[in-house]
Every structure is written in structure tokens, then in C-alpha cells.
Amino acid sequence: MAAIMTVLVTIVMWMTALIGAIVILAGGVELISMLSGNPISIGAVKIDDHDITLQELSAGLLGAIVVVAAVIFVCLELRKILATLTAGDPFVPDNAVRLTRIAIAIAVTQLMRYAIALVIGLSVEGAKIQLSFDLIAWASVAALFILSQVFREGTRLRDEEKMTI
């Protein structure tokens, strides 16, 4: 089962990286076009339609970078945890640290979402600040912190058991 989960996590990681690279590259080209004032020309295709503001595009690009980086980071940490599971010993101290890192990555991603929404709301004329509370994301953060403590305690108990005769 761990091998199947490792494959799935790897697929998610690479798909996120590929789609993220395409979105970030396209957004970067559009940002350069907006900053230079020159329309984008690719062969016979000319794009000169700027429906979004520079601030919105910049915030969107920053958000895409944060989300892509967070998903890749989480997938890498999950692969390390799954490797210990495959090896038959998931209760190692490093896994508690990895779960804590995943929780922090999700929390930082949510906080960046709020910051980006505030920046857009304050910098774009006529924009409303709408912050939504993602209960599932914050519950995941709490659950991951709890699981990291469970792993720490499980590791401690296992190490303590090894010392008893």
C-alpha cells in the first residue's frame, strides 16, 4: 500500500510542478508584457487584452508560486514518510518533524492567501476585501500537529521499550 501511495504522491507532485510551471511562465510573460506596454506576439497570434490589473496579476503569480512550492514541499515530505513506512519503521523521530513541517507549510500557505487578498483589496480600486476561513485547511494543520506529537510519543515509547529487558 505504501508503494501505491508513493506513486500517487509522486504523480501529484510532478503534475503540480508541470501545471505550475506553465501557469507561472504564462503569467510571467503577461507581467512582462504589461510592464513593457508591448502586446505579446507569438507568430501570427497577438495578445493585447489586459482584463486584469498589474496588482492582481502580481498577486496571482505570487499565490501560484506559493501554492506550487507548498504542494511540492508537502509531497516530498510525504514521500520521505512513506519511505520509512515501506522500510517497516514509520515511528522515527524525523517523521514527527516532517509532519510538523507539513502543518507549517499548509498554515503559511493559508496566511499567504489572506495577505494576498488584503494586498489586492487595498491596492486595486473598487476591489472588496473578502477573507474566507478554510476550515478544512486549518483542521488539517491542527490534525498534523497532533499527529506529529503522536509520532514523537510513539517514538519515545518504542525507544523506552527497547531499553527494558
Secondary structure as GFF3:
##gff-version 3
##sequence-region A 1 165
A	DSSP	alpha_helix	2	36	.	.	.	ID=ss1
A	DSSP	beta_strand	40	42	.	.	.	ID=ss2
A	DSSP	beta_strand	45	47	.	.	.	ID=ss3
A	DSSP	alpha_helix	54	86	.	.	.	ID=ss4
A	DSSP	alpha_helix	93	123	.	.	.	ID=ss5
A	DSSP	alpha_helix	135	163	.	.	.	ID=ss6
###
